[in-house]
Amino acid sequence: MDQYSKEPYDHLSLPSSDPFQSPTRWWSKETVAIVTGANKGIGFALVKRLAEIGLTLILTARDLERGSKAVESLKRQGLFVHFFRLDVSDPASIQAFVSWFSQNFPALDILINNAGISYNEIGENSVKQAERVMKTNFFGAKLLTQSLLPFFRRSSSSSRLLNITSRLGSLDKMRNPSIKAILASKDLSEEQIEGVVNSFLNDVKNGVWESRGWPEMWTDYAVSKLALSAYSRVLAKRYAGLGLSVNCYCPGFTQTAMTHGKGTHTADDAAETGARLALLPPHQLPSGKFFVWANNNTATFLDSKL
């Protein structure tokens, strides 16, 4: 889900030729990628595209049956991927997944935090499920990332962390000046981000969230994505020059279950650009950027500092 932001962006264009057949191709079958929330939608499309071009893929989903069906669907297309049930909102599930990963794979090259939920219809703005949204979209993604950080392969091609986020969670959507100042600080910390999220949850609990300057559209979802983008910025700064690139990607208004099939483009379109971002050549790979889907047909997307 996405809404256009007033924040200025610079255009960043990829080569018009197929980057997956490029001489700058750095990956192989030994390159390991994890995509969360991947039994359908953008996550499934990302797994499919990355598997098609020769990476080793781990598809995760919180529902065992749906995840297994997704893997079988790919198998019928000649694509073989690994599957493990993972509910990112459950710390025990994350622990079990990381244990399984460490026993079966030597290292991790790409993590795409795609798992995300919203309980609002388009045009609605309920916060009844705010705590569950935060557990999945922010706290879960953060804990999974922290748990997998020791396994990233530090190499000349750089490991990649790509967080799927939204312009609904852009900083310019925050109308509370004190909270906006905290999140815009160059010295922002993880503790401050969690403090902002907990402040929002307290406002929800006390029934005052509408008057506290939080984003006006899909508020709980927007705050969760705002927090995830802020956390990405903290990580990008921490790992600068240390072989780990951290970026965010807003796939735009995509036709998925979350939007009930409404949108300007398909999940395959969004995944094509997402895959290109994840596989940028090392010499073109930035960190600390917020990418926004623009027009997949021209391989052009928008780019801004987080």
C-alpha positions in Angstrom: 0.0 0.0 0.0 1.4 3.4 -0.9 0.5 7.0 -1.2 2.6 9.6 -2.9 4.9 11.6 -0.7 5.9 15.3 -1.0 9.5 14.3 -0.2 11.9 15.1 -3.0 13.4 12.1 -4.9 16.1 11.8 -7.4 15.7 9.4 -10.4 18.0 6.5 -10.5 17.9 4.4 -13.7 19.2 0.9 -14.3 20.7 -0.2 -17.7 18.1 -0.9 -20.3 19.7 -4.3 -21.0 18.8 -7.3 -18.9 20.8 -6.9 -15.7 20.4 -10.6 -15.0 22.5 -11.5 -18.0 25.0 -8.7 -17.4 28.8 -9.2 -17.3 28.5 -7.7 -13.8 26.6 -10.7 -12.6 28.1 -11.5 -9.2 25.8 -14.2 -7.9 25.7 -18.0 -8.4 23.8 -21.0 -7.1 25.8 -20.6 -3.9 24.2 -17.2 -3.2 21.6 -17.7 -0.5 18.5 -15.4 -0.2 15.7 -15.4 2.3 12.3 -13.8 1.6 9.8 -13.6 4.4 6.0 -13.6 4.0 6.5 -15.3 0.6 3.6 -17.7 0.1 1.8 -15.1 -2.1 1.9 -11.6 -3.5 5.2 -9.6 -3.8 7.1 -12.1 -1.6 6.1 -15.1 -3.7 7.0 -13.1 -6.9 10.4 -12.2 -5.5 11.2 -15.8 -4.7 10.1 -16.9 -8.1 12.2 -14.2 -9.9 15.3 -14.8 -7.8 15.0 -18.6 -8.2 14.6 -18.2 -12.0 17.9 -16.4 -12.2 19.8 -19.0 -10.3 20.0 -18.2 -6.6 19.3 -20.5 -3.7 16.1 -19.4 -2.2 14.5 -19.9 1.2 10.7 -19.1 1.2 9.2 -18.5 4.5 5.5 -18.1 5.5 3.7 -18.3 8.8 1.1 -20.7 7.5 2.6 -24.2 6.9 -0.1 -25.3 4.4 0.0 -22.2 2.3 3.8 -22.1 2.3 4.0 -25.7 1.2 1.5 -25.1 -1.6 3.6 -22.1 -2.7 6.7 -24.3 -2.9 4.8 -27.0 -4.8 3.6 -24.4 -7.3 7.1 -23.3 -8.0 8.2 -26.9 -8.2 5.7 -27.5 -11.0 7.4 -24.6 -12.9 10.8 -26.3 -12.5 11.9 -24.1 -9.6 13.1 -25.7 -6.4 13.3 -23.6 -3.3 13.6 -24.3 0.4 10.8 -23.7 2.8 10.5 -23.2 6.5 7.5 -22.0 8.5 8.3 -18.6 10.1 6.0 -16.3 12.0 8.1 -13.1 12.4 5.7 -11.9 15.2 6.7 -14.9 17.3 10.3 -14.8 18.9 10.2 -18.6 19.3 9.4 -19.1 15.7 12.3 -16.8 14.7 14.7 -18.7 17.0 13.6 -22.0 15.5 14.1 -20.6 12.0 17.6 -19.2 12.7 18.6 -22.5 14.3 17.5 -24.4 11.2 19.2 -22.0 8.9 22.5 -22.2 10.8 22.4 -26.0 10.5 21.7 -26.1 6.8 23.4 -23.1 5.2 27.0 -21.8 5.5 26.1 -18.1 5.1 23.5 -15.6 4.1 23.8 -13.2 1.2 20.4 -11.5 0.9 17.6 -11.0 3.4 14.3 -9.5 2.1 12.0 -8.5 5.0 8.7 -8.7 3.1 6.3 -10.1 5.7 3.8 -7.4 6.6 0.1 -7.1 7.6 -2.6 -4.5 7.7 -6.2 -5.0 9.0 -7.6 -1.9 7.2 -9.6 -1.8 4.0 -8.7 0.9 1.6 -10.2 4.1 3.0 -10.4 2.8 6.6 -8.2 3.7 9.5 -8.8 1.5 12.5 -6.0 0.9 15.0 -7.7 -2.0 16.8 -4.9 -4.3 15.7 -2.1 -1.8 16.2 -0.1 -4.0 18.5 -0.2 -7.0 16.2 0.7 -4.8 13.2 3.8 -3.5 15.2 4.8 -7.0 16.2 4.9 -8.2 12.6 5.9 -5.2 10.6 8.5 -3.7 12.9 9.5 -5.7 16.0 9.4 -9.0 14.1 11.5 -7.8 11.1 13.9 -6.2 13.5 14.4 -9.3 15.7 14.8 -11.5 12.6 17.4 -9.2 11.2 19.3 -9.0 14.5 19.2 -12.8 14.7 20.6 -13.3 11.2 23.2 -10.5 11.3 26.0 -13.0 12.4 25.3 -15.2 9.4 25.7 -12.6 6.6 28.5 -13.4 4.3 31.0 -10.5 4.3 32.5 -10.5 0.9 33.6 -8.2 -1.9 30.1 -8.4 -3.4 28.6 -7.3 -0.1 25.6 -8.9 1.6 22.3 -7.2 1.1 19.3 -6.4 3.5 16.3 -5.1 1.7 13.3 -4.0 3.8 10.0 -3.8 2.0 8.4 -0.6 3.3 6.0 2.2 2.2 5.8 5.9 1.5 2.9 5.9 3.9 5.6 5.7 6.5 7.6 8.6 5.1 8.9 11.1 7.7 6.8 13.9 6.1 3.6 12.0 7.1 4.5 12.5 10.7 2.8 15.7 12.0 4.1 15.6 15.6 7.2 17.9 15.5 8.9 16.4 18.6 8.6 12.8 17.3 9.6 13.9 13.8 12.7 15.6 15.2 13.7 12.4 17.1 13.4 10.3 13.9 15.2 12.8 11.8 18.2 13.0 14.1 21.6 11.9 12.7 22.3 10.2 16.0 19.0 8.2 16.0 19.2 5.0 18.1 17.3 1.7 18.1 16.1 2.6 21.6 14.6 5.9 20.4 12.8 4.1 17.6 11.3 1.6 19.9 10.4 4.5 22.2 8.4 6.2 19.4 6.6 2.9 18.6 5.7 2.3 22.2 4.5 6.0 22.5 2.2 5.3 19.6 0.9 2.1 21.2 0.3 4.0 24.5 -1.6 6.7 22.6 -3.8 4.0 21.0 -4.4 2.4 24.4 -5.4 5.7 25.9 -7.6 6.6 22.9 -5.7 9.8 22.1 -3.8 8.7 19.0 -5.9 10.8 16.6 -4.8 14.1 18.3 -1.1 13.3 18.6 0.1 14.0 15.1 0.6 10.5 13.8 0.2 9.7 10.1 -3.4 10.1 9.0 -3.7 7.2 6.6 -3.5 3.6 7.7 -1.9 4.9 10.9 -0.7 1.7 12.5 0.7 0.4 9.3 2.3 3.7 8.5 4.0 4.0 11.9 5.3 0.4 11.6 6.9 1.2 8.2 8.2 4.5 9.5 9.9 2.6 12.3 11.3 0.0 9.9 12.7 2.7 7.6 14.3 4.4 10.6 15.8 1.1 11.8 17.2 0.6 8.3 18.9 3.9 8.5 20.5 3.1 11.9 21.8 -0.2 10.5 23.1 1.3 7.3 25.2 3.8 9.3 26.4 1.1 11.6 27.6 -1.3 8.9 28.9 1.3 6.4 32.0 -0.1 4.9 31.6 -3.4 6.6 30.2 -5.5 3.7 26.5 -5.1 4.4 24.2 -2.9 2.3 20.9 -1.9 4.0 18.1 -0.3 1.9 14.3 0.1 1.8 12.0 -0.5 -1.1 8.5 0.8 -1.5 6.8 -1.3 -4.2 4.0 1.3 -4.6 0.3 0.6 -5.0 0.5 -3.0 -6.0 -2.3 -5.5 -6.8 -2.1 -7.8 -3.8 -4.4 -9.4 -1.2 -3.7 -6.4 1.1 -5.3 -4.0 -1.6 -7.9 -6.6 -2.6 -6.4 -6.7 -6.1 -6.5 -3.0 -6.6 -3.4 -1.1 -7.7 -1.4 0.4 -10.6 0.7 -2.7 -11.3 1.1 -6.4 -10.5 3.2 -8.2 -7.8 5.4 -9.5 -10.6 6.1 -5.9 -11.7 7.0 -4.9 -8.2 9.2 -8.0 -7.7 11.1 -7.4 -10.9 12.4 -4.1 -9.6 12.9 -5.5 -6.2 15.0 -8.3 -7.6 17.1 -5.8 -9.6 17.7 -3.8 -6.4 18.7 -6.8 -4.5 21.2 -7.8 -7.2 22.8 -4.5 -8.1 26.5 -4.9 -9.0 28.8 -4.3 -6.1 30.2 -1.1 -7.6 26.7 0.3 -8.0 25.3 -0.9 -4.7 24.4 1.9 -2.3 23.3 1.7 1.3 20.9 3.8 3.4 18.6 4.5 0.5 14.8 4.5 0.2 13.8 3.2 -3.3 10.3 3.6 -4.7 8.8 1.7 -7.6 8.2 4.1 -10.6 7.9 2.2 -13.9 9.3 -1.3 -14.2 9.0 -1.3 -18.0 11.8 1.3 -18.2 13.7 -0.1 -15.2 13.5 3.3 -13.5 12.8 3.8 -9.9 13.1 6.6 -7.4 15.8 7.0 -4.9 16.3 9.0 -1.7 18.3 8.9 1.4 16.5 7.2 4.3 
